[in-house]
């Protein structure tokens, strides 16, 4: 961390948060040369000043956006599942130690990485998740109504159609 300028980097680790990112960088000798906290909107401005290298980040939805942004800038982003970062954490768990562990894990040649998803892929994934949640809640509500009816001695078969068809008779 004593260096004033960063001429060459081996890897950077980013711990992605909601509003802030914690960044840790290593030079080719494996020395820690940067520990920095930045706001989300300062990502591009910060990375424009850095030499191109491997950039590791833990897998999360935001990681795909950050990865695409950094790839366009010439970096080599790697999205790593959290389970593979855990063995690299040293000391107490905090954002800087997480970023350091991510930077080290990103350099492992055989470590499985998450394929970068396009915005269209993420949008489709979001739609499937929302639909799945709606179907799950609908099913739970139907089962709750059936349970209330059973308490009154009225049995209704499983399923939305059976419940809808029974409403008129029940009422």
N, C-alpha and C positions, 0 to 999 in steps of 0.2 A: 504494500500500500504506500510505499515511500516514493514510487515513481510519480513524476509530474505528468508525463505523457504516456499514452498507451499506443505503442507502435504495432504490436502484433499480439493477438490473443489466440489461445488454444480453444477456450470454451467460455460460454456465458450461461449462467443459470438464472431463470426468472421464476420467482414465486408470484403467481398471479393472484391478486386480490380483487375485490369489487371496485375499489377506488384507487388503490396504489399497487405498484409492482415493486418488489425487492429484487435487485439485480446484484449478482456476484460474478466477477470475471477472473479467469486464470490466464497467465501468460504461458508460452511454450515450456517454460521451466517448471510449471506447476505451482508457481507462486501466486498468491491472491493479490491482485492488483486493483480491484475495485469492489466496493460495497456501497450500493446507492439505493435510495428509495425514490421512486418517481411517481408522479400522478399518471393515471391512465392516458390522458390526452397528450402527455409529453413523450410517449413511446417513440414515435418516429423521429422527433428532434433529438432525442438522446442517442438512438441507434445510428443516426446519420453520422455522428462524430466517431463511431467505433469502427475498428477494422473488421472485415468480414471473417466469420468463423462459425463454429457449431454453436447453436443456441438451444438449450434444453428447457423444457417446461412440462409441468405435470398435466396430464389429460383432464380437461374440463371443457365445457362448451366454449368458453372464451379463448381457450388455447388455439382453436382452429382459426379464429380471426387473427390472433397475434401471429400465428405461424404463417398464414397467407401474407400478412403485411410484411413480415421480416423476409420471407422468400422473395418477394418483389424487390426488396432492397438489396438482395444478393447474399443474404445469410443462409445458413443451412440449419433450419429449425428441425428439432426432434421432439415429438410429443410422446412423453413417457408415462405409462400407467403408474399410479402412485405406489402400488405394491412393489415395483422395481426400484423406486427411489428410497424407500424406507431403510434398506440395509446401509446406505451411504450417509445417513444422518449421524453427525457427531455431536455429543453434548446435548444440552437442553433443546427442546423443540421450540424454535422461533422462526420468523420469516427469513432471516439471513442464513441461518443454518439449513433451512429447507432449500433455499436458492443454491447454496454451496453444494449440497447433496445432489441437486438436480444437475448442476454443471458437471460434477464428477460422473454421474450416471450417464449423461449424454455422450460421453466419450467411449463408453463400453461398446465394442464392435458387435457383439452378439446379443445385445439387450433388445428385446422386442419393443417396437415403437408402434404408436397408433397412427394409422394412415390419416393424412390431412384430408378433411372433408370440405367440400365446396359449400357455399352459402345455400345453394339449392338442396344439397343433401341434408344439411342441418335443418332447413325449413321443412322438408318432408319428414324428417325424424321428429320434429316438434309437433307436426300435425298428428302423426301416429300416436305420440305420447298423450296429447290432449284428448284425442278420440278414445284411447284406451282408458284414460281416467274417467271420462264421461260415461263410458259403458260400465265401468266398475261401479261408479256411484249410482247409476240407474239400477244396476243389479242389486246393490245393497239396499236401495230404497224399496224396490219391489219385494225383496225378502223381508224387510222390516214391516211393510204393509201386510204381507202374508202372515207374519208372526202376530201382529195386532189382531188380525181376523181370526186366527186360530184360538187366541185367548177368548174370543166371543163364540167359539164353537163353529166357525165357518172355515172350511178348508178350500183352498184354491191351488190348482196345479202350478208347477213352476213355470216361469216365463212371462214376458210382457203381454203376449197375446191372450194367454189364459186369464191373466188378471183383468185386462181390458174387457174381455168377453163376460167376466163375472160381475163387473161393476153394476150393470143395470139390474141384475137379479138381486144383488146384495142391497142396493139402495131401495 
